[in-house]
Amino acid sequence: MMKENNSDKIKKLQKKNQENQRKYIKKRESEEKKAAQLTHQLVAKIDADPHNYHHYYDLATLLVEGKSYEQAEELLMKALGIFKTADQDVLDTLKFGLGNVYYAAEEYDKAIKIFQEIDDQKLQSEAYIMLAQSYMAKGDNKRAMVFALSAQSTRQKDPVVNQMIGDNLLALGNFSQAADFYDLTLKAEPQNGKANFNRGLVAMVLGEDFEDYFKKAKQYDPTYFKNGQQKLKDIEKFVQLNKKKPNQD
């Protein structure tokens, strides 16, 4: 009887897994169909109005979402050729799109080169943010800080920028300053799980109450909280080592 029950359980589980797989495949096919329709519409827009640079940018963005990086790069390179005599803001918009292609494809050196060429005032702070993120992805937090602070000069209350500065300061071991920027982030976005988690790490080092930050991090971003456990252990070790140092003198 017990064996039959176990067998039934296994069959039910297999059936449930098959149903979930079918749902996933159906959802993926639906998304792919929708993306194909959007691509077709944007290609038609380019054919109908080839002198509108927005159509090229929009299609490249869609291709990046579908991870078709080579096609997106080719399209924007072609657009830069078509619009080579256009105003600076048009060229910079297309370059910004190309930089995003390289960033998404994890070709950070190429992305940095393109973002550094952008001069248009409207895109300048966005370019600084992408430069900071590119350098962070390369593990160069000092250079990332330079561009994050440049972006912050015109976007003092932007939680994305303030969190980025906090992350760089945390990586560089400037915990007190990191706390200030995480506090600015959480003032604007109190339900930001990642910022709460990293603020908790900083609080541990500074000897502040940290439980509430981790509680909120787990509530608002359980995936980041779970993935950050190794970082949490590293900080705990760091705190313990620093506690021992005065006793050793």
Sequence and secondary structure as in RCSB ss.txt:
>XXXX:A:sequence
MMKENNSDKIKKLQKKNQENQRKYIKKRESEEKKAAQLTHQLVAKIDADPHNYHHYYDLATLLVEGKSYEQAEEL
LMKALGIFKTADQDVLDTLKFGLGNVYYAAEEYDKAIKIFQEIDDQKLQSEAYIMLAQSYMAKGDNKRAMVFALS
AQSTRQKDPVVNQMIGDNLLALGNFSQAADFYDLTLKAEPQNGKANFNRGLVAMVLGEDFEDYFKKAKQYDPTYF
KNGQQKLKDIEKFVQLNKKKPNQD
>XXXX:A:secstr
 HHHHHHHHHHHHHHHHHHHHHHHHHHHHHHHHHHHHHHHHHHHHHHH TT HHHHHHHHHHHHHTT HHHHHHH
HHHHHHHTTTS HHHHHHHHHHHHHHHHHTT HHHHHHHHTT   HHHHHHHHHHHHHHHHHTT HHHHHHHHHH
HHTT TT HHHHHHHHHHHHHHT HHHHHHHHHHHHHH TT HHHHHHHHHHHHHHT   HHHHHHHHHH HHHH
HHTHHHHHHHHHHHHHHHHHHHH 
